[in-house]
Structures are given as structure tokens and as C-alpha cells.
Amino acid sequence: MNYFITTSIPYANGEPHLGHALEFIYADVLARSARLAHTPVIFSAGTDEHGSKIAEKAQELGITPKELADKNSQKFQDLLRALNISNDRFIRTTDEAHISRVQIAWNNLKEDIYKGSYEGWYCVGHEEYFTDQYVKANNGVCPDHNKPYSKLKEENYFFRLSKYANKIKEAIISKEFLILPDTRRNEILSVINEGLEDISISRPKDKINWGIPIPGDDSQVVYVWFEALLNYITVLGYPEHSDFKEYWPANVQVIGKDILRFHAGVWPGILMGLGLKLPKVLYVHGFITINGKKMSKSLGNYLAPTEILAKYNADVYRYFFMRHMPSYSDGDFSWQRIEEVYNSELANELGNAVSRTVAMIMRYEQGVVGEIPETEHDITAYKQALHECRFDKALEEVWDSVKSLNQYIETQKPWEIAKTDDSVHLREVLAFQVAYLIQIAKQLEPFMPDTANKIKNIFGEGVLKPMEGTLFPKAITPLPSS
């Protein structure tokens, strides 16, 4: 059974933020876990590069939209490397292969596409139309971008989303299309119950020409959100490539809660129109606040992933955000908290268990571990937590083992056994400590791959191999700023 996992594709009009990094890590943990189970994996990330936001920002900077997209797309690729993300594919919506396959999909959806007039309130920041009621509730100003909505009247192409509303609802209720957590599932069901209307899927070329041309109509380009959603199948070579035939439907798609409506309302309709199966799981993560406040450059509390990676290595970053951001709700970051976690959990608990075990084997057994016993720890709860995308719960299970190992060392007191003549018992106790650490390393591997490999390298061959540097090095070379 093959495994296909995707992140959403961030908009390339700006730099990566903490939410993007969080999403990359979530998907990476699932991809690495599947590979460890010897499952063939395709893990896809990418950037969304068309639309009016890109065009406007490029004009403001005096460069072409493609130049802006190239520059910012590279920053996302740099971040993926810095976080040790194991994606197999990186799709850009300006790729020729994506463009041509979107046009194929458009033609395959023609039965559900028609032309009509549309009038509504548009936000360039969201690349989205909003209802009169929503705009009125916000006094005509987008709360996310602090800019007035624009009243637009256009002739556009529409997709018959309403045709599929009942089928989408049935798929969600039956959990054929499983949305995690339940709060997000309930949220989208509420939206569907209010009615899914047909959606505009094009923009006039004279208003925005930075987009994919519509087949057979040079006056319109494909609406950026519509074509961006198609990246999940174009990256596999829809419709004819063997990867598409062997890996679709996606096992898990990881997104942020702000784009739930597109991925749980619109995307299933597009897939149904194409006669394709729906993704098996849509995992929807929350937002990150800074010191309890929404992150904002205007508030002066904006923080980029690169700033954290300049102080803590990738595994520390990954551990903190996986363990201390609730997987099913919003989470908070503070410099004080990550430092506390670094010292108390990583250095003092796991780091201490490793260093004490190394020191005692060197002192009492001349660095020879001997035969490592098989451990029989029950990891059912750990596996279930991963299956449910409860990354925080999975790491809690691992850390219970770390604490149990430290408690075992304190209870057994190998240093006291060493004062007796019972060398066999001492060897058994130390070998058990090693077996426990190797088991912990195996469970940590999807979350903290470098740390897990260091632990396995130290103990795995029966003779200690000295580790270069520390288990959790702090500072790394900062990422390039441009």
C-alpha cells in the first residue's frame, strides 16, 4: 500500500512564518513514520505563485511576478532543508507541467463549468470573495489585512459546486473523508448545511493577467485558488502518470484552519467533478501565538522560523513545536518556554539518560555494551496517537518512557551494584538501559531524526561509539536572509 501526503502550498508573496514550518513538520513526521513501516511514500510540498497578491507585490517592488515568486519560493525550499523535512516533491504552480495539467483538468470539468456575471466584495489579501453579511459585520474592512473590501462586478466562469453539496456532506459524515479534529469537521458541516453555492473560478485577464490561461478563452485566467487546489494531483502527473494511478487518493492532507472551507468544501467538489476519490484524511492544525498574542509585524511580535533556528537546532525546534503546540488547537510560543523545555526535557531528561548510560558503560564495562536484550514496551498508544495526528500525545508517550528509564536508573543504582561482585547483574542492568534508549530512539525517529540516529549510533553496535559534539547542539548558522 502506497502513502501520499501533502502540505498546503503557501502563497509566495511573502516569507515563511511559524505556521508554515509547523505544517511542514507535521507532514514530515507522518511521512517518516510511513517510511519506517517500509511503505512507499510520496510527500509533496510547494508554493502557490499566481494571482493578484503576487502581481501587486511585484509591481510595488518593481520586479516581475515570476521574479518575486522565484525569490520567495526559494525561501520556502531553504526552510524545508533547515528543518530537515523529507519531502520527495516540491511543486510550483508556475511549473509548465502544473499549468498544462490544470488546463486538462479544466477541460475534464467542462460539464460542471458555465459562464455568468458575479458581483461581490473581494479581498486581494485573501484572493477571495465575501458575503454582504460578512463584510458588514467587519465594517467593510478585512480584519486580517486591515484593508477595505473592493466591490467587483465581473463576468466569470463558475463551477457547479452546489451539485455536489449533498455528496460532500455524506462523505464527511460517513468519515469516508475523515476530517481531524472533530471541531473542524463540525465547522465545515455547519458551512455545508447553510448551503454550498456555485463558485467563481476565473478572473478577467484585463483585471489580473498573472494566471493560467483558460483553454479556448484568452479573456480569462483560472482563479488562483481553484488551480492551486489542483496541485495535489498535478504533482502526481494527473491524469496519465503512473504515480497518479498508484498514489491517489492522498492518505493525509495537512492544512491550516484558515483554509478549511477550500479544502473540505470546494476541493471535494472538484474531485467529484473529475470522477476521482476523495483524500482519506484532512488534518487541520491551529495557529501559533507569540506570548499569548496574535503574531503581527505591526505589533512588533513577528517571529520567523529562521530566528529560532539561529538559536536552536532543527530537532529542538521540531520537538518543541510537536510536543508543546496542541495538535488539535492553537498553541503559544515564547523564548522563555522553549529555553525551559530545552533545559528540563531535552538536556536534563533525555540527554542525561544518554550521558549517564555512556559514562557507566565506559567506567564499568570498558565501553562494551554486549548483547542488547529485546524490549517489550507496549507502543499501541503511541501508534494510535500518530494515526490520529495527535503529535503532542505521541511525544508524551515517548517522554513517559524517558522518565521511566531515568527512574529505573535511580532505582537500580548501577553505581552501587558496581561495588559488589555481581558483574553479571551490572551488565544486565546497563544492557537494559541501552535497549530502552534504542527503543526511545526508534519512536523519536519521525520527530527528531538526527537525535534518534545519534543515540542509535552510540549504542547500536554493542560497543560504544563516541559522539561528536553534544546530543542537542544549540546555535546553528542562520539561514540566508535573501
LINHU-V319231 format. One record per residue. N is the residue number from 1. RES is the residue in three letters. SS is DSSP state (a for helix, b for strand, c for the rest). OMEGA is omega in degrees with one decimal (999 if undefined). Layout:
BEGIN
n: <N:N>
res: <RES:RES>
ss: <SS:SS>
omega: <OMEGA:OMEGA>
END
This chain:
BEGIN
n: <1:2:3:4:5:6:7:8:9:10:11:12:13:14:15:16:17:18:19:20:21:22:23:24:25:26:27:28:29:30:31:32:33:34:35:36:37:38:39:40:41:42:43:44:45:46:47:48:49:50:51:52:53:54:55:56:57:58:59:60:61:62:63:64:65:66:67:68:69:70:71:72:73:74:75:76:77:78:79:80:81:82:83:84:85:86:87:88:89:90:91:92:93:94:95:96:97:98:99:100:101:102:103:104:105:106:107:108:109:110:111:112:113:114:115:116:117:118:119:120:121:122:123:124:125:126:127:128:129:130:131:132:133:134:135:136:137:138:139:140:141:142:143:144:145:146:147:148:149:150:151:152:153:154:155:156:157:158:159:160:161:162:163:164:165:166:167:168:169:170:171:172:173:174:175:176:177:178:179:180:181:182:183:184:185:186:187:188:189:190:191:192:193:194:195:196:197:198:199:200:201:202:203:204:205:206:207:208:209:210:211:212:213:214:215:216:217:218:219:220:221:222:223:224:225:226:227:228:229:230:231:232:233:234:235:236:237:238:239:240:241:242:243:244:245:246:247:248:249:250:251:252:253:254:255:256:257:258:259:260:261:262:263:264:265:266:267:268:269:270:271:272:273:274:275:276:277:278:279:280:281:282:283:284:285:286:287:288:289:290:291:292:293:294:295:296:297:298:299:300:301:302:303:304:305:306:307:308:309:310:311:312:313:314:315:316:317:318:319:320:321:322:323:324:325:326:327:328:329:330:331:332:333:334:335:336:337:338:339:340:341:342:343:344:345:346:347:348:349:350:351:352:353:354:355:356:357:358:359:360:361:362:363:364:365:366:367:368:369:370:371:372:373:374:375:376:377:378:379:380:381:382:383:384:385:386:387:388:389:390:391:392:393:394:395:396:397:398:399:400:401:402:403:404:405:406:407:408:409:410:411:412:413:414:415:416:417:418:419:420:421:422:423:424:425:426:427:428:429:430:431:432:433:434:435:436:437:438:439:440:441:442:443:444:445:446:447:448:449:450:451:452:453:454:455:456:457:458:459:460:461:462:463:464:465:466:467:468:469:470:471:472:473:474:475:476:477:478:479:480:481:482>
res: <MET:ASN:TYR:PHE:ILE:THR:THR:SER:ILE:PRO:TYR:ALA:ASN:GLY:GLU:PRO:HIS:LEU:GLY:HIS:ALA:LEU:GLU:PHE:ILE:TYR:ALA:ASP:VAL:LEU:ALA:ARG:SER:ALA:ARG:LEU:ALA:HIS:THR:PRO:VAL:ILE:PHE:SER:ALA:GLY:THR:ASP:GLU:HIS:GLY:SER:LYS:ILE:ALA:GLU:LYS:ALA:GLN:GLU:LEU:GLY:ILE:THR:PRO:LYS:GLU:LEU:ALA:ASP:LYS:ASN:SER:GLN:LYS:PHE:GLN:ASP:LEU:LEU:ARG:ALA:LEU:ASN:ILE:SER:ASN:ASP:ARG:PHE:ILE:ARG:THR:THR:ASP:GLU:ALA:HIS:ILE:SER:ARG:VAL:GLN:ILE:ALA:TRP:ASN:ASN:LEU:LYS:GLU:ASP:ILE:TYR:LYS:GLY:SER:TYR:GLU:GLY:TRP:TYR:CYS:VAL:GLY:HIS:GLU:GLU:TYR:PHE:THR:ASP:GLN:TYR:VAL:LYS:ALA:ASN:ASN:GLY:VAL:CYS:PRO:ASP:HIS:ASN:LYS:PRO:TYR:SER:LYS:LEU:LYS:GLU:GLU:ASN:TYR:PHE:PHE:ARG:LEU:SER:LYS:TYR:ALA:ASN:LYS:ILE:LYS:GLU:ALA:ILE:ILE:SER:LYS:GLU:PHE:LEU:ILE:LEU:PRO:ASP:THR:ARG:ARG:ASN:GLU:ILE:LEU:SER:VAL:ILE:ASN:GLU:GLY:LEU:GLU:ASP:ILE:SER:ILE:SER:ARG:PRO:LYS:ASP:LYS:ILE:ASN:TRP:GLY:ILE:PRO:ILE:PRO:GLY:ASP:ASP:SER:GLN:VAL:VAL:TYR:VAL:TRP:PHE:GLU:ALA:LEU:LEU:ASN:TYR:ILE:THR:VAL:LEU:GLY:TYR:PRO:GLU:HIS:SER:ASP:PHE:LYS:GLU:TYR:TRP:PRO:ALA:ASN:VAL:GLN:VAL:ILE:GLY:LYS:ASP:ILE:LEU:ARG:PHE:HIS:ALA:GLY:VAL:TRP:PRO:GLY:ILE:LEU:MET:GLY:LEU:GLY:LEU:LYS:LEU:PRO:LYS:VAL:LEU:TYR:VAL:HIS:GLY:PHE:ILE:THR:ILE:ASN:GLY:LYS:LYS:MET:SER:LYS:SER:LEU:GLY:ASN:TYR:LEU:ALA:PRO:THR:GLU:ILE:LEU:ALA:LYS:TYR:ASN:ALA:ASP:VAL:TYR:ARG:TYR:PHE:PHE:MET:ARG:HIS:MET:PRO:SER:TYR:SER:ASP:GLY:ASP:PHE:SER:TRP:GLN:ARG:ILE:GLU:GLU:VAL:TYR:ASN:SER:GLU:LEU:ALA:ASN:GLU:LEU:GLY:ASN:ALA:VAL:SER:ARG:THR:VAL:ALA:MET:ILE:MET:ARG:TYR:GLU:GLN:GLY:VAL:VAL:GLY:GLU:ILE:PRO:GLU:THR:GLU:HIS:ASP:ILE:THR:ALA:TYR:LYS:GLN:ALA:LEU:HIS:GLU:CYS:ARG:PHE:ASP:LYS:ALA:LEU:GLU:GLU:VAL:TRP:ASP:SER:VAL:LYS:SER:LEU:ASN:GLN:TYR:ILE:GLU:THR:GLN:LYS:PRO:TRP:GLU:ILE:ALA:LYS:THR:ASP:ASP:SER:VAL:HIS:LEU:ARG:GLU:VAL:LEU:ALA:PHE:GLN:VAL:ALA:TYR:LEU:ILE:GLN:ILE:ALA:LYS:GLN:LEU:GLU:PRO:PHE:MET:PRO:ASP:THR:ALA:ASN:LYS:ILE:LYS:ASN:ILE:PHE:GLY:GLU:GLY:VAL:LEU:LYS:PRO:MET:GLU:GLY:THR:LEU:PHE:PRO:LYS:ALA:ILE:THR:PRO:LEU:PRO:SER:SER>
ss: <c:c:b:b:b:b:b:c:c:b:b:c:c:c:c:c:c:a:a:a:a:a:a:a:a:a:a:a:a:a:a:a:a:a:a:a:c:c:c:c:b:b:b:b:b:b:b:b:c:c:c:a:a:a:a:a:a:a:a:a:a:c:c:c:a:a:a:a:a:a:a:a:a:a:a:a:a:a:a:a:a:a:c:c:c:c:c:c:b:b:b:b:c:c:c:a:a:a:a:a:a:a:a:a:a:a:a:a:c:a:a:a:b:b:b:b:b:b:b:b:b:b:b:c:c:c:c:b:b:b:c:a:a:a:a:a:a:c:c:c:b:c:c:c:c:c:c:b:c:b:b:b:b:b:b:b:b:b:b:c:a:a:a:a:a:a:a:a:a:a:a:a:a:c:c:c:c:b:b:b:c:a:a:a:a:a:a:a:a:a:a:a:a:a:c:c:c:c:b:b:c:b:b:b:c:c:c:c:c:c:c:c:b:b:c:c:b:b:b:b:b:b:c:a:a:a:a:a:a:c:a:a:a:a:c:c:c:c:c:c:c:a:a:a:a:a:a:c:c:c:c:b:b:b:b:b:a:a:a:a:a:a:a:a:a:a:a:a:a:a:a:a:a:c:c:c:c:c:c:c:b:b:b:b:b:c:c:b:b:b:c:c:b:b:c:c:c:c:c:c:c:c:c:c:a:a:a:a:a:c:c:c:c:a:a:a:a:a:a:a:a:a:a:a:c:c:c:c:c:c:b:b:b:c:a:a:a:a:a:a:a:a:a:a:a:a:a:a:a:a:a:a:a:a:a:a:a:a:a:a:a:a:a:a:a:c:c:b:c:c:c:c:c:c:c:c:c:c:c:a:a:a:a:a:a:a:a:c:c:c:a:a:a:a:a:a:a:a:a:a:a:a:a:a:a:a:a:a:a:a:a:a:c:a:a:a:a:c:c:c:c:c:a:a:a:a:a:a:a:a:a:a:a:a:a:a:a:a:a:a:a:a:a:a:c:c:c:c:a:a:a:a:a:a:a:a:a:a:a:c:c:c:b:c:c:c:c:c:c:c:c:c:c:c:c:c:c:c:c:c:c:c>
omega: <179.2:-175.7:179.1:-179.7:-179.0:161.5:168.2:179.3:-177.0:178.9:-171.1:176.1:-179.9:-177.1:178.5:175.6:-174.7:179.5:177.0:-179.5:179.3:-178.3:178.1:-176.9:177.9:-178.2:-179.0:178.6:179.8:179.7:-179.8:179.0:178.6:179.1:178.5:175.5:176.8:177.1:174.7:-172.6:160.5:-178.8:-173.3:169.9:179.7:178.1:-179.5:-162.6:177.4:172.9:-171.9:178.6:179.1:-177.5:-178.1:-179.6:179.3:179.0:178.9:-178.0:179.6:177.5:179.1:176.5:-179.5:178.1:177.6:179.9:178.5:-176.7:-176.0:176.8:179.3:179.6:176.6:177.9:176.1:-179.7:177.4:178.9:-177.2:179.8:-179.9:178.8:-170.3:-178.6:178.7:-177.2:169.8:-176.4:172.5:-175.7:171.2:175.8:179.9:-179.6:178.0:-177.3:-176.9:-178.4:173.1:179.8:174.8:179.6:178.3:179.8:179.8:179.3:-170.6:179.2:-177.4:-179.0:177.0:-178.0:179.3:178.5:179.6:174.9:-179.3:-179.7:-173.5:173.8:180.0:-179.1:178.8:-170.6:-169.5:172.6:178.6:-176.5:176.1:-177.9:-178.7:-179.3:179.4:-179.7:179.4:177.4:175.1:-177.1:178.7:-177.9:-178.9:-174.9:177.5:177.7:179.0:172.9:178.1:176.3:-177.8:171.5:-173.1:168.5:-175.2:166.9:-178.7:174.1:-176.1:179.7:-178.0:-179.5:-173.3:-173.8:-178.1:179.2:178.2:179.8:179.7:-179.5:179.7:-178.9:-179.2:-177.3:167.5:173.2:-171.9:178.1:179.1:-4.3:-178.4:-179.5:179.4:176.2:179.2:-179.4:-177.9:175.9:177.6:177.8:-178.6:179.1:177.0:177.1:174.0:-180.0:172.1:-174.0:175.0:-177.0:175.6:173.5:177.5:-177.3:179.4:176.1:179.8:-177.9:-179.9:-177.9:-178.5:-179.7:177.3:-179.3:175.8:179.1:-176.7:-176.2:-175.2:170.7:-178.9:177.2:-170.1:-178.5:-178.4:-177.9:179.3:179.1:-177.4:179.9:-175.8:175.3:178.6:-180.0:177.4:179.8:175.1:2.4:-165.9:-171.3:-178.8:178.0:179.4:-178.6:-174.5:-173.5:176.7:10.1:178.0:174.3:178.8:169.3:-175.2:-178.6:172.5:-173.4:-178.4:-179.9:179.6:-174.4:179.3:-173.1:-178.6:178.9:-175.7:-175.5:176.6:178.5:177.6:-179.3:178.0:177.9:178.6:-179.0:-177.1:178.0:177.8:173.1:-179.2:-177.1:169.5:179.6:-173.0:-178.6:-177.2:-178.6:177.1:172.4:178.5:-177.5:175.6:-178.2:176.6:-178.1:-177.0:177.0:-179.3:177.1:179.3:-179.2:179.5:-178.3:179.5:176.8:-178.2:179.3:177.8:-179.5:175.1:-179.1:-177.2:-178.3:-172.0:-178.5:176.6:177.0:-177.6:-178.7:-176.1:-175.2:176.6:-173.8:-169.4:166.3:179.3:-175.9:-175.7:179.0:-179.8:178.4:-175.4:176.3:167.7:178.5:-180.0:-176.7:-179.3:177.3:176.3:180.0:178.7:-176.1:-171.0:-173.9:-175.3:-177.2:-172.0:-177.3:-179.6:-178.9:-179.4:179.1:179.2:-174.5:178.3:179.7:177.6:-176.6:-177.8:178.2:176.5:-174.9:-172.0:-175.2:178.6:175.3:-179.7:179.5:-176.2:-177.7:-177.7:-177.1:173.8:177.8:-175.2:-178.1:179.0:-179.6:-179.7:-178.4:177.5:-179.5:179.8:178.4:177.6:179.4:-178.6:-177.2:174.3:-173.7:178.0:-179.8:178.5:179.7:173.3:177.7:178.9:-175.9:171.1:177.5:177.9:179.8:178.8:178.7:178.4:177.9:178.0:-179.8:-179.7:-179.1:-176.8:179.8:-179.5:179.1:175.9:178.2:-178.1:179.2:178.6:178.4:-174.3:-176.9:179.8:180.0:179.0:179.8:179.3:-179.3:-178.6:178.2:177.6:177.2:179.6:-180.0:179.1:-179.4:178.4:176.2:177.4:-179.7:179.6:179.5:179.5:-170.3:177.6:-175.0:-174.1:-171.5:-179.6:179.9:179.7:-179.9:177.0:-178.7:-179.7:179.0:-179.9:-169.2:-162.8:-174.0:177.7:175.2:-176.7:173.0:-177.5:180.0:175.6:-179.4:-177.4:179.7:-178.8:177.6:-175.2:-172.6:171.2:177.1:-178.6:176.0:175.4:-176.2:179.3:999>
END
